[in-house]
Amino acid sequence: MSIRQRVEKAHKEMQHHLFNELLPFWADHGVDPEYGGFLTYLDKDGNPTGEGLKTAVCQTRMIYTYASAHRAGLGQGAFLDIAAQGVDFLLNHFLDHEHGGWYWTCQRDGTPEDRAKIMYGQSFAIYSLSEYAMASGDRTALEMAEETWRVLKSCAADLQYGGFGEFFEEDWSPKKPGVYGGDRKSLDVHMHLMEAFTNLYEATGHHLHKQDTQRVIDLLFERMIHPEHGTGMAQFAFDWTPLRAIIFKNVWGSDRDVEDEEGRPLDNTSFGHNVEFAWLLKHSLDILGVDVTAYKDRIRKLYDHCQKYGIDWERGGVYCEGPNEGEARERNKEFWQQAEILVGMLDAYLLFGDEKYWDAYENVHRFVMDHVINHEVGEWYPLFDENNNRLWDYMGHAWKINYHTVRAAIQSEKRLTAILAKLAK
């Protein structure tokens, strides 16, 4: 089969999944009909489980997803309406009018539950509100995205070592150290700040938002990317000393062991985060108007490490984590890593033209289509072991909604279309 035939096959499958499975699922699931906002705990059939806790990260990510789908010309206005009611719920219940920023969790009716200020939620507030503003023209949403940026600059920025703290109490005082996160910084959060600041700059065109996006990009490479291997390092002390990555008590999802006090080995990197960072970086550079040439070698290292060590070339899919040099150590296969590898490897193929990146995409595409998607329902299963046995079967959770899956399908379909256009020349 020629490369063009292979791309055409993948394109057809991705379009079918996006238009006939994934988007229809999220057109009918997620919205809380009683209180507004989104119900994110969904069983294997997509039905609400009865758990009504609402997290800032899921509410904002779902706003982003629906708004981005509308910006992509999908939904005939319905997705924008869904995003709008999500914005209303966010502004009415998660916004801290006294201290600034956004609470971490609320009960189903909007009563604040955990009033902590966790950077994950703050970054996605900027990301989602700026996306919604670009989709709708809503000035209030854009003003709140800008105000959140100002709050982070004044309350969370580390003026001594650079970057941002990540775990704060309601009044922006740091949380306790260790598993409460008050003494740590991470690549993950700073990558999402890059993502958020990029979106904010796209929405405003303001030179300060562009400047801060570039600053985060520079910091990521100066402090959080391994100087020898070019791969991501996960967690750090405030002075950027690399630390063993631990699981924070009130953040990570159901597929992680929060009692692991020792943490990951220091020689460890995430295939999913590396590739997600690579394609988000390329997007940021495009929005900033920065030539990618100076970054190409560093981007290639991120892709090559995953292509060499992260892909399961025998059974399909991408593993979770491994050393900077050598075979994967944590060999489970999470839904979100599959999603990010789909977009990233297509980006790599477009950027470098090397067929090994197409092979990596095709491998993960096949795994997703054959194992990860719950085709009868429309969404993706969350977690598999290395032998492709399904470990969890829910469609939604506190950390699993439509952000990774819908974004990956939209962005992959777009890139597959671009590849076909290049091959036609």
N, C-alpha and C positions, 0 to 999 in steps of 0.2 A: 504494500500500500504506500503510495507517495505521501510526502509530508503534507501536501495540500489536501489529500483525501483524509488524512488523519486529523488535520485541523477542522475540516468540514464536519467530520463525525462528532468531534468534541463540541464544536459550535452548536450543532443541532441538538445535542443532548443538553447542553447548558441552557440554551434557549427554552427547551421544553421544561426543564426543571424550574427555571426562573418564572416563566410566564404561566405555567399550568399547575405547578405544585407549591413553590415557595411563596410567591406573592399572594395567591389565593388563600393560603393558610393564614398569613398575617393580615389579610383584609378582614378575616372573620374571627381572629383570636387575639387576645392580649388586652383589649380595651376593657376597663372596669365599668360596666354599665350603671353601677349604683353610685360610685363616688368619683368617677373620673380617674384619669391616669391609667396605669397599666397593671394588670395582673400577670405576674411573670412565672408563677409556679404552675406548670402545666404537666399533666401526666403523659404517658406514652401515646395517648390518643388525642392529645391537645386540649383536654378538658381541665379547668381549674381544679387544683387539689384541695382548695379550702384555705391554704396558707395565703394570707393577705399582706404580709410585710412588704413594704415597698422601699427599695434601695435607690439612693441617688444615682448610682451608676447605671442601674437598669432603666429607670425612668428617663434619664437623659439619653442613654444609648438608643432607646426606642424612639424618642423624639427625633434624634439624628437619622435613624433608619427610614422612618416614614417621610421626613423632609427630603432626604437625599433621593429616595425613590421618586418623589414628585419632581425634583430637579432633573432627574434622568428622563422625565417625560412619561412616567408610569402612573397608573391609578386613576387617570381622568379626574383629578382633584380630590378623590376620596382619601388618599394618603395624607394630603395636606390638612384635611379636616381632622384626621386622627391625630396628627402631630400637634395641631392647634389645641385640642382639648388636653393633650399631655403637657403642653407649655402652661396652660391655665392651672393645672393641678400643681405643677412644679413651683410656679410663682406664688400660689396661694398657700402652700403647705411646707415646702422645703426651704424657702428663703428665710434667713435669719436677719430680721430688720434691725436688731440691736448691734450685733457684732460683725455682720457682713458674712457673705459666703452662704453655703448650703449645708443643711443637716445631712447626716449620713443615711438614716432610715426614718421612715414614718409608718405608722399603722395604716391599715387599709383606708380608714376614713380621713387620713391626713394628719392625725395627731403625731407630733414628733416623738420618736422612740429613742434613737441614738443621735444626740445633738453634736457629736464629734464633727470636726472639719478634717476630712480625709482627702488628700490631694487627688486621688482617683476621681472622686465625685466632682471636685471643683473643676478639673480639667475637662471632664465631659460636659459640664454645664456650659463652658465656653464653646466647646465643639458643637454641641447640639443647638444652642441658641443662635450661634452665628449661622449654622446651616439652615435653621428654620427662617432666620431673617432673610437669607438669600433666596429661599424658596417662596417666601410670602411677602417680602417687603415690610415686615412688621418692625417698626422702629423701636418699640418697647423691648422686644426680644434682643435686638442688637445692642441697645443701651445696657441691658442687664449682662450681656456677654462682656461688654467693655468694663462694666463696673466690677465684675468678677475678676477680670484681669488686673484691675487697679488694687483690689483687695489682696490678691496673691502677691503683688509687688510690695505692698506695704506690710503685710502680716506674715508671709511665708518665705520670702526671699532670704537666702543666706548671704549676707553682705560680706562675710569674712572669707568664705571658701567658694562661693558661687553656687548657682542652682537654687533649689527649693527644698525646704523641709516638707515632710509628707503626712505626718500624723499629729493632729492638734486636737485640743479640747474645744469646747464650744466657744470659749473666749480667745482662741488662737494661741493659748499657752501650749507648749509641747507636751505630748503624751509621755507616759513613762517609757523608759528604754526597753530594749529586748523585744519580746513578742508583741509589745504594744506599739513599737515602731518609732518612738519619739526621738531616737538617736540614729536613725538610718535614712539613707537616700537610695534610690533605685534607678536602674536604666529604664524599667518598664514605665514608671511614672513620668520620667523626663521625655521618653519617646512620645507619650501621649500629650505632654505639654507642647512638644514640637507640632504634633498633629493639630492641637487646639489653637495654638498661636497662628499656624498657617491658615486655618479656616477663618480666624478672626481678621487676619490681614487681607484675605481674599474678600471678606465682606466689607471692610472699611477702607482699604487702601492706605491706611495710616502708617507713616514711616516708623513710628515707635513700635507698632506691632510687627513690622518687617524686621526691625532691628532686634527685637527680642526673640523672634523665630531663629534668626541667624545665630544669636548668642547661644541658644539651646543646642543648635546643631554643632557649633564649635565645641561646646562643653561635652556633649556626648562623645565626640571623637577624642577630645583631650583627656577625659577622665574615665569613661565608661566602656570604651572599646579597647580590647587587649592590644597592647602596643606591638606584640610579635605576631599573634595569630589573626588579628583583625575581627575577632568575634566579641559578642557582648558579654560583659561581666554584670552580674545581677544586682548585688547590694553592696553598700559602702557605708563607712562611718562619715560623719559630717565633713571631715578633712579629706575625703575620697580614698581612704585606705580601703581596699577590697575586703569584704567580709563574707563568711559562709552565709548563703542565702537561707533565711528561716521563714517559716510560715507565720504570718501575723494573725492574731486571735480573732479579730472582728472583720476580716477581709475575705480570705480565700474561700473557694467553693467546696462542694461536698465531696469532691474526688481527691482531696488532699488531707494529709494527716497533720492536724494542727498541734499534736503533741510532740512532734519531732523537734526537740530543743537544740540538737546539735547542728542541724541544717545540712544543706547540700555541700558536697566537697567544693573547695575553693576553685579547683580546676574543673569548672562546669559551665555550660552555656546552653541556652534554649534555641533550638532550631526555629521554632515558630517566631520568637521575638526577633531573632536576627533577620529573618526574611521579611517580617512585617516592617521592621525598621528600614530595611533597604528600599522597599517600594514606597513607603511613606516619605522617606528622604527624597527620593526622586520626585514625588509629587510636590513636596515642599519647595524644592529647587525650581521646579516649573512655575509654581505660583509666585515665588520670589523673583523670578526672572534671572536666576543664577545659572550659568553654564555648568552642565553636569560633568564636563570633561575632567575637571580637577578632582572629582569624587569617584570616577569610574573604577579605579583600582581598588579603592576601599569597599565600594559596593560589590565588586566581583568577589572579594574575599568572603563576604557574608553569604553570598549565593553558593560559592564553591564548597564551603564547609558543609552546608546543608546537603548539597547534591552528592557529596562524597560520603558523608557519615550519617545523615539524617534520614535519607530515603530508604525504605524497606524494599529493596529491588526484587525480593523474592515474593512477598505476600502483598505488597502495595501499601501506600500510605507513608506518613512521616512520623518518626518517633518524637518523644517529648524533649529529652535532654541528653547531653553527653559531655565528655571532656573536650578541650580545645583542639586536641589532636587524638583521634582514635574513635573506636566504635561507640555507638549510643549506649548510655548507661541506664537511663529510665526509658523503657521501650514501650510503654503504653502509648496509645494514639488518641489524642484529644481532638474533638471536633474543630476547635478554633485554630489549632495549628494547621490542620488540613486546609482550612479556609484561607489562611494567610499565605500558605505555600502556593495555592492555585494562582492567586494574584501575582505574587512575587516572581514565580518562575516564568510566567508569561511576560512580565516586565523585563526580566533578565534576557529572555529570548529576543524581545524587541530591541533591547539596548545593545546586546552583544552579538546577536545572530548565531550563537553557538547552539547546535542541535541538542547538546546534552541537557540544556535547560528545558527544551521542549519535551525531551524524554522524561525529565523529572515531573513536569506538569502533567503529562499524560498518565504517568504512574499514579499520581495522587488523584487525578480526575477519575480514573477507573475505580480506585478504592472508594472514593466518595460516592460515586454513582452506584456501585455494587453493594456497598456495606453500610455507609454512614447515613444516607438519606432514607428516611422512613417514607417510602413512595406512596403508601396508602394514605398517609396523613399530610405529608408535604414538607416537614421540617427534618432536622438532622438529629440523630442520636448523639449523645455527648462523649462517650468514652469506650474504648476498646483496648484489649490487651494486645501483646505483640503478635499473637496468632489470630487476630481479628475476631476474637470472641467478644461479644457485647457485654460490657460491665455495668452500664447504666442505660436506662431506656426513656427517661423523661424528655419532654420537648422543651420545657422551660424551667428555670430555676433562678435563684438570686444572682447567678453569674452566667446564665445562659439564656439569651433571648435572640433577637434577630440581627444584632449589630454585625457579628462576624459573618453569618451565613448569607444574609441578603446583600451586604456590601460585597462579599466575595463573588457572589453570582452576578451582580450588576457589573462589577469591575472586570471580572473574567470575560463576560460576554462582550464587553466593550473592547477588550484587548484581543480576543479571538477575531472580532470583526476587523480590527486593525491589521492583524497578521494576514488574514485572507486578502485584504486590500494590497498589502505589500507583495504577497505571492502572486497576485494577478498582474503585476506590472512586468 
